[in-house]
Amino acid sequence: MTLMLAILIITISLFIWGKFTPDIIALISMLSLFVFGILDLTETLSGFSNPTVIMIAALFIIGEGLSQTGWTALAGEKFIKMAGKSKMKLLLITTLGSGLLSGVVSNTGTVATLMPVTIASAWSIGTLPSKLLMPVAFGSNTGGLLTLTGTPPNIIVNNTMIESGLEGFSFFEFGLIGLPLLLLALLYFKFIGYRLLPSNKTNNKPVNINTTLHQWIEAYKVDGDYYRLRVRSVSPLLNTKLGDWNFEKDYAVTILRIKRRHPSLLKGNDPFIELPTDQTEFLYHDIITVKGDTEAINVLMIKFRLGLLPLDSIEDELRHNLINQEVGMTEVLVAPQSALVGKNVTSSHFFERYNVQLMATSRNGKPLTERETIVKAGDAFLIRGQWSAIEELKNQYEHLVICGSPEGMAKTVTNLTIKSYIALASLILMIVLLVFKIVPGAVAALLSAGIIMITGCVPMVKAYKGISWISVVMIAAMIPMGIALQKTGTAELIANGLVDSLGSFHPVVLLGGVFLLTTTFSQVINNSATAVLMAPIVIIAANTLNISAAPFMIVVAISASTAFLTPVGTTTNAMVMTAGGYKFMDYLKVGAPLLLLFLITTLLLVPIIWPF
């Protein structure tokens, strides 16, 4: 037991020190338990087969599916539009929005989605990001308490209950306390917290997709080059292939995109052909998005008997028709060392080998209209292609600089596709399976994640990239710590200490002690690790007093998510620190009153909702 306490203290100290990443610390702790003979090999590695770990990993994939298919970006955009120009309304909307989103998407994913649009909105209405970002982070932490899968501590305490032979919590049961706490957070920021938030000046006006598109339109003068044409029944293009016609050479026109007015999925005709190839066939009533000057388009319309369709504003056209979850646009700069410098490049074939389209060329901030040009260092190209092709372009061709983050911009696309609804349906399927307890939670999450990957809502590479492996490995490596605490009697020792010191007064006093101990840990170590450590201790304490463990486990979940006092308590707090220009004392100043309110509200409501 002495050795177990020493390993526990060293582990917590390493978490507080912060020199190593949490997963490394957890792995060192796990291996120490094996090396010193506290656990055998099966017990040491048991965390990596634990349903909790598998479920959390699957939830990251589901969250990535919602993000990649446009749902989180759309939700973020709607929240901001609802706020209008009111600073207080924007504060409340973003806080509420982050809370609601984090009930179904990971807290980290929620903040990552809302942070850029929150910063942009702050600047646009004349306030500072520091007045909004901390509430967004705190809102996401609180919103995780709305559902069973909202945050890992919820899953951990629920599975601990089940493994102890007790009845677990239902999917929305956490919301009985989570919703009041979220509303309390909103009231706090409206009447108290807003005055405590610092006014930190930062230079982080973001380049969001709307700003970027406007800059492209100005730099490349593309506003007059795009048209939509319809293939009529008398058109010579009907039932021919794109490769049969040399549009680039003969007509100086680029075919960018084809929309099927009458798609036949049985024949393999998709509703949209985002990047037409030589084998793409023209069908009756196809709507073709083309690029070329007015004279060239007039010749094309007469030659092929095409109808002209109304075009959206160029910014809407680019954003909603030429950019989506699969295909996007970005700028590419030619570095001085590039092998392209000095070459005579025909624009029509410039990027064909990379399966991307060249939209426009610019030099020294001025557009180039020539079909052929001698490439110079610093030339910029506006290209369109699959997001994955854009990401890989730099590796395929040396000394080409991709501007910005194509992957990040992809997540700002708000137009929904069939894959968006598949991702949403997968989430709903998981919720139904969990609510009605048809299959275990890990299986339900794996089924939904599998559907998202198989249907291509998220490519396999991005699905695995979307998993926070540091969190997954850390939780898996910390689970053996919980086993060791029970096996050595250390958990019973700590539980008896709690019972002896607080349990003799009243269960509510013990409840308060559990809250304070758990939230103290959560300020300096990961909230999932805190839940893993506290859950077995609390179970034993409740059994010792012969009272229900449910209210105490709920309090563990709540207090593990109240890391409001430090920037290192949760990833979300750390994410907004630099963007908001926050200092350590800012978190303590704003978070301490909210933590006190959460403690009081928890002690009042939890015993009523979950009696002892």
Secondary structure by P-SEA (a helix, b strand, c coil): caaaaaaaaaaaaaaaaccccaaaaaaaaaaaaaaaccccccccccccccaaaaaaaaaaaaaaaaaaacaaaaaaaaaaaaacccaaaaaaaaaaaaaaaaacccaaaaaaaaaaaaaaaaaaacccccccaaaaaaaaaaaccccccccaaaaaaaaaaaaacbbbbccccccaaaaaaaaaaaaaaaccccccccccccccccccaaaaaaaaaaacccccccbbbbbcccccccccccccccccccccccccbbbbccccccccccccccccccccccccbbbbbbbccaaaaaaaaaaabbbbbbbccaaaaaaccccccccbbbbbbbccccccccccccccccccccccccccccccccccccccccccccbbbbccccaaaaaacccccccccccccaaaaaaacccccaaaaaaaaaaaaaaaaaaaccccaaaaaaaaaaaaaaaccccaaaaaaacaaaaaaaaaaaaaaaaaaaaaaaaaaaaaaaaaacccccaaaaaaaaaaaaaaaaacccaaaaaaacaaaaaaaaaaacccaaaaaaaaaaaaacccccccccaaaaaacccccccaaaaaaacaaaaaaaaaaaaacccccccc
